[in-house]
């Protein structure tokens, strides 16, 4: 293993540790005290903890490991060493926080003991007779950000979250329903368990809002802030457009010929990938370059190669 690859591997394992620890923080300090269940194995573990006092870490690992084994038997060896490490690290960090911090919220509008002031908005923190006035919205936003960063970092490290995703993958194998659809269904059903368990309609709603925020933050962590657009330009003034892209914008691209469906005439087409700033410049000048040009702009989630993100190194 060369030095660059060794350095990359070390960084990926450090990211894995950081992401697992951050996930535990989000779950114990933000999600659990508010009785939220934003999908996944740990969503169910939070419900079990609130109902029967089971430790989140114990309930999580008791579901995660069997799912990992069943998933490997049914789906084959899809889950790498890093996923297994993640499945072990998350309950370890969760257990440490449960033991040292407990289940008290980090965000609330104040704590009090007066039982006469208890209402449907008040929650008990673990076994401690301490009640608090929750700030649902702020807590949900912060929890979604923490969850999103944690899982995004785990993904960047080359691992997966396992858990309920494995259930979705197994169902997908036999039903061929979209994996994204199945993940949404499974996580939503887990979120609805809070309604059954606590009879509070706000809990599944806030849990689903948390899932939405989390998914956006995951995309941000995995794909980065910079988004690119892929542009197809059909034009009869190929040289004018080409020179503007190369000389004025200092970008590259690909030119190829196509045949129109209506008249069967041959026309030239340019394929180019741009960031937002360059796209604005191109759109502002394309009418001047060719008033009859046709542009098709496509969102590109990830671009790899020269001038963009480096191609991934081959796995050993």
KACORGI-V621418 format. One line per field, one symbol per residue. ss: DSSP state (H for helix, E for strand, C for the rest). burial: I if it has 24 or more other C-alpha atoms within 12 Angstrom, else O. A space follows every 10 residues. Layout:
ss = ???
burial = ???
//
This chain:
ss = CCHHHHHHHH HHHHHHHHHH HHHHHHHHHH HHHHCCCCCH HHHHHHHHHH HHCCCHHHHH HHHHHHHHHH HHHHHCCCCC HHHHHHHHHH HHHHHHHHHH CCCCCCCCCC EECCHHHCCC CEEEECCEEE EEECCHHHHH HHHHHHHHHH HHHHHHCCCC CCCHHHHHHH HHHHHCCCHH HHHHHHHHHH HHHHHHHHCC HHHHHHHHHH HHHHHHHHHH HHHCCCCEEE EEEEECCHHH HHHHHHHHCC CCCEEEEEEC CCCCCEEEEE EEEEEHHHHH HHHHHHHHHC CCCEEEEEEE CCCECCCCEC CCCCCC
burial = OOOOOOOOOO OIIOIIIIII IIIIIIIIII IIIIIIIIII IIIIIIIIII OOOOIIIIII IOIIIOIIOO IOOOOOOOIO OIIIIIIIII IIIIIOIIOO OIIIIIIIOO IOOOOOOOOO OIIIIIOOOO IIIIIIIOII IIIIIIIIII IIIIIIIIII IIIIIIIIII IOOOOOOOOO OIIIIIIIII IIIIOOIIOO OIIIIIIIII IIIIIIIIII IIOOOOIIII IIIIIOIIOO IIOIIOOOOO IIIOOOOOOO OOOOOOOIII IIIIIOOIIO OIIOOIOOII OOIIIOIOOO OIIOOOOOOO OOOOOO
//
